[in-house]
């Protein structure tokens, strides 16, 4: 009974850590664009927004206790370099300011039209700072107190929206492949794959603190908790995409925040604004606390305590607070190029460790696969930014799946196989009779 209670607490905490600002705003906006291709879009969004983060948790659990253990399986410097890039993205640069910006635009502005984002940012990050100062209490606080309230609000909104949809989904908006591509690519914007390899350390630490010290027991609890969080995310994401598809909004230029407010007021009436304000505040606050805690813990450990945890938490809150006043849409637009670069690298690391980690122990195949993904990701970012000439960019379409921003898949696998073949060839020469002299 205690184990089940611990799994529920940790699973709910993990769900709340993942389910932040973008996770509440992105799915309805996706649904608005895809017409009646709801299920295929939910599946596509689930691959990058749900399944890959779950695999990220598994990759860390299989490797040890945190992201450093995962990175050290490939290269001792990888954890520091890639981990720092991830933490900057999911911390003060993108995800953390987005939580406060969303809270202001959706939770505060509708009720207080004359309010200024600066004051919301100050209050939001003051609360985040207070809760983040004691990292050991984060999981219990989020899992036992904040998440149940968040889930109740979202289940009521989605349940009523499914039972009495605002309208029928529009037809002939996008083709099936286009709808799949939108769902798959927008799953990047949740930042959950990046966050998963960092949040895993928090979850594993909380699991061990509850007495599950052995590798077997630890992994069982972590996997069960991850499965519970995944199930919650699938229901919430799927429901929000459906609500967007049935929102009866024809203007696809509507802001993400305005769309969510329209849906909530249409379904819940006068209580819709209040309900979504509570939901937004809880979703964003839980994620902000987890992100701030993760940033402070990571860089404090990376610098061997030279940068103190409290200093890092304070600095993260200050930087994110300044950036948050630029607004949600601007943050999301700014986030796309750096995410397009980092995501393929992290996904390659996670997938290859989960799929091949128990069979391929040498480092060369993973290093070559990561190099291939990094090169393709860099080319894709240059294409997005318009740095390359259009004729050169056209050649990239000969790379399989490059048009769908999956150009890293085939090259990384080819390089992985090449690295594996080189290792096997080297081992055979080392053990052949002629090599023994």
N, C-alpha and C positions, 0 to 999 in steps of 0.2 A: 504493500500500500504506500509506504514511504517512497519507494522507487518511482511509482506511477505519479505521485504528487511532484516529485523532483523533475520528472520528464515534462510534465505539464507546465511547471514554472519556467524551466529552461526553454522549452519549445515556444511558449508565449513570449518570453523575453526576446528570443531570436526573431520571431515574427515581427515584433514591434521595432526591433533594431533595423530590420530590412524595410519595413513599411513606413517610409517617411514622406517627404514632400512630393518628390517626383512620382512616387508610386500611387499617390492619390490623384494627381493631376493628369498623368500621362494616359492611363487606360481609357477614360472617357473620350479624350481627344482622338485617340486611335479609333475608337468605335465610331466617332463622327465621320471618319474618312472612308471606312471600309464597307459601308452599305450593309448588305445581308450576308457577307462572308464572315460571320461572327465566330464560328467555331474554329475555322482554319486560322484566324487571326489570334484567337486565344491560345491555340496550340503553338503558333510561332512566337508569340510574346512569352509564353511559358518556357520555351526552350532557353532563351537568353535571360529572362527575368526570374525564373524559378528553378529549372533543372540545373543550369550551370552554377548558380550560387550554392545549391545543395552539394554538387560535386566539389565545389571549392572547399566546403566544410569537410567533406570526406578526404580530400587530398591532404589537408593539414592534419586531420586526425590519424591518417595512415602514416604520416611522416614524423609525428611527434606531438608537441604541445602548442606550437605557434608558427607564424609565417617564417621565422628564421629557420626552423627545422625543415620546412618545405624547400626554401631556397637553397639551403646547404646541400640538399640532395643533388643539385645541379652544379653549383659553384658557390664558393664561400662568400664572394662579393655580391652575388645576385640578390640575396635577401636584403642587403643594405641599400643597393641602388634601386631595384624595382620596388621594394617596400617603401622607400622614401617617396618615389613618384606616386605610388598608390595613395599613400597617406596624405600627400598634398592635394591630390584630386578629390578624395572623398572627405577631406578635412576642410581647411580654411579657404581653399580656392573655389570649389564648386558645390559639393553636397551640403556642407554646413551652412553657408550663406543662403542656399536655396530653402532650407527649412524655415528660417526667419522670414524670408521674403514671401513664402507661401502663407505663413501664418498671418502676415499683415494683409495680403491681398484678398484672401478668402475668409479668414477668421475675424479680422478686425475692421477692414475698410467698409464692408457692407453695412455694419451697424453704426460705425463712426466715420462718415464720409469725409469729414474735415481733418481726420487724424493724419499724422506724419509718420512715415516708416522709421525714422530715426528713434522715436520713443518706443515703438514696438520692438525694434532691434535691441535697444538698451535693456528693456524688461526681459525679453526672451533670453538673451545671452547671460543676463544676471542669474536667472533661474537655472539655466544650463550649467553655469559655472558652479553654483551652489551644490547641485546634485553630482557633478563630475568630480568634485574634490575628494570624495570618498569612493574610489573605484570598486572596492570590494562589495559594496552594497548595490551596485547598479543592476545586476541580474534580478535579484529579489524585488527591488523597487519596481522595475519595469514589468517583470513577469507576474507579480502578485497584485499590483495595484493599478498601474496605468493601462496595461493591455486589455484586461477584461472590459473596462469602460469603452475603449476604442473599438473593440470587436462588437459590442452591443450596438453602438451607434451605426457602424457600417452594415451589420446584418439587418437592422431595421430598414435602412435606406435601400439596400439591394433587394431584400425580400419583398418590400412593397413595390419596388420598381419592376420586378419580375412578375409579380401577381397582377399588377395594373400598369402595364407599360404606357408611357406617354404617347407613343405612336409606333407604327411598324417601321422596321428598317427600310431605308431607301434601296432601290435596286439599280443595277447598271451603273454604279459609281466607279468601281475598280474591278479589274479582272482578279481571278483567284490568286495567280502568282504575285500580283501587285499587292494584294491584301496581306499575303504571307510575308512578303518582303518588309512592308511597313511594320507589321507586328514584330518581326525578328529584329529589325534595326532599332526600333524604339525601345526594345528591351534593354539595349545598351544604356539608355538614359536613366534607368533605375540605379545604376552604379553598383548593383548588388553583387556582381561577380568580383569586382574589386573589393567591396566591403567584406565579402564572405571569407576571404583568406585572412583578413584581419580580425573580424568578429569571431572567427573560429577560436582564436586564442582566448578571448573573453569567456566563451562558452565552455571550453575545455578547462580553463582555470576554475570556473564556477562548479563544474562537474566534479573535479578533484577535491574542491573545498567541501563538497557535500559527502565526501567519504569514498568516492569511487576511484581508487588509486590504481588498481591493476589496469593494464592495457585493454583487456577484454571487457571489463565492466565499464571503463571509461568510454570505449568505442560504442558499446551497446546503448548507453544513455545518450551519447552525442548523436548517434544515427537516429534513434527514436525521437529525440527532440527535434532534429532537423526534418524528419518526416512529418511531424506535427506542424511545424512552421510552414513547410511546403504545402500541405493540404489547406491550411488557412489562406496562404497567399494565392493558391489556385482559385479558390472560391471567390475571394475578394477581387482579384484581378479580372477574372472571367465576368463577374457580376458588373463591375465598373465598365468594362468594354461593352457589355450588352446595354447598359444604361446610356452610354454614349451613342450607340447605334440606333437606339429608339428615342433619342432626345427631341426629335422633331425640329432640329436646328438646321437651317439651310446654309447659313453663313459659315463656311469653313475657316474664315479668317478670325472668328471669335477667339478671344484669349482662353487659355486653359482654365484660368481661375473663373472667368465669367461663365464658361460652359458648366463647370461643376456647380456653381451657384444656381444656374438655371435648372439643372437636373434636380437638385435638392429641394428647391422651392416648388417645382412642379409636382414632385412626389409627396412631399411632406407639408406643403402649404406654408403657412406663416411660421411654422416651427422649423422649416428647412434651413433657414439661415443660421439659426441657433445650433441645430444639430450638426451642420457641416463645420461651424466654427469650433465646436467642441472636438469633433473628429480631427480636424486639421491641427488644432493645438496639441492634442494628445499624440497624433502620429508624428508630427514634426519634433515635439519635445523629446519623445523617447529616442528617436533617431539621433537628434542632436547630442543628447547625453552620451549615447553609445559611441558616436563618432569622436566627440571631444575626449572621452576616456581613452579610446583607442589611439588617438594621435599622441596624447600625453604619455601613455605607457610605451608606445613604440619608440619614440625619439628619446625618451629618458633611458630606455634600455640600450638603444643604439649608441648613445654618447656615454654609456657607463655612468650615468648620473650627473655628468657635467652640466647638462641642461635639466633642471629640476622638473618634476612632474607638475607642480603647481604653476611654475612659470610657463610651461608649455600649454597647459590648459588655459591660462589667462591670455597668452598670446594668440592662441587659436580663436578664442571668443572675440578678441578685439579685431583681428583681421577679418574674420567672417562677418562681424557686425558691420564693418565699413562696407564690404562688398554686397551685403544683403540689400542695401537701399537702392541698388540698380534695378531691381525687379526680377521676377521669375523668368519671363520670356527672354530677357537679355542674358541671364545666367545660363539658361538652357542652350541658347544659340551660341554663346561663347564656349560652352562645355564640349560641343560636338567634336571639333578637331582633336583636342587632347585625348578624348575618350576613344576616338577612332584609331589613335595610335597605341594607347595602352591596352585596350581590350583584347586585341588578337594575341598579344604577348602573354597576358595573364591566362586567357582561355587555353592557349597552347600548353602552358605550364600545367594547368589544372587537369585538362583532359588526358595528356600523355602520362602524367603521374598516376591518375586513377586507372587508366586502361592498361598501361604497360609497366607501372611501377613495381609490381610484384615479380615480374619476369625479366625485365631489363634493368640490371643494377648499375651498369657502367654509365658514365656521364656524357660521353661524346654524342650519342644519338639525341639526347635532350638539348644539348648545347646547339647542335646544328639545326634542330627544329626551331628553337627559339630565334636563332639568327635569321632563318628564312622568314619567320613571321614578322620579325622586326623590320626587315628590308621591305616586305610587302606593305606593312602598315605605314612605313614612312612614305612610300610611293603614293599610297592612297590619300594620306594627309596632304601631300603636295598637290594632288589632283583636286581635293576639296578646296584648298586655298587658292587654286588657280595659278600656282607657281609655274607649272609645266605648260608647254605649248600644247594646243589642242590635238595636233597631229601625234605628238608623243603620247598623250593620254589615251588616244584611240588604240594604241598598241597594247595597252594594259588589258583591254577587253579579251585578248587572246589567252590571258591567264584564266583558267577555269574558275567560275563563280565570282570573278572580280567585280562584275557589274552589280552583284548583290552584296558587295562589301565582305565577301567571304574568300577573297583571293588568297588568303594565307593558308587555307585548308590543305590544298594539294601540295604546294611547295614545302610546307612544314613536314608533311608526311613523307614526301620523297627524301628530304634531307635526313629525316629520322631513320629511314630505311638505309640510306647510304652510310650514316654513322654506325648503325648496327652491323652492317656488312663489313665495314672497316675494322670494327672491334673483333668480330668473329674471325676475320682473316688474320689479324694480328695474333689472336689466341692460338690459332692453328699452327702458325709459324713458330710460335714460342714452345709449342708442345710436340712439334714434329721431330723424328729421330735425327734429321740432319742438323737441327738447331742445338742439339745437346753436345755437339763436338765430340 
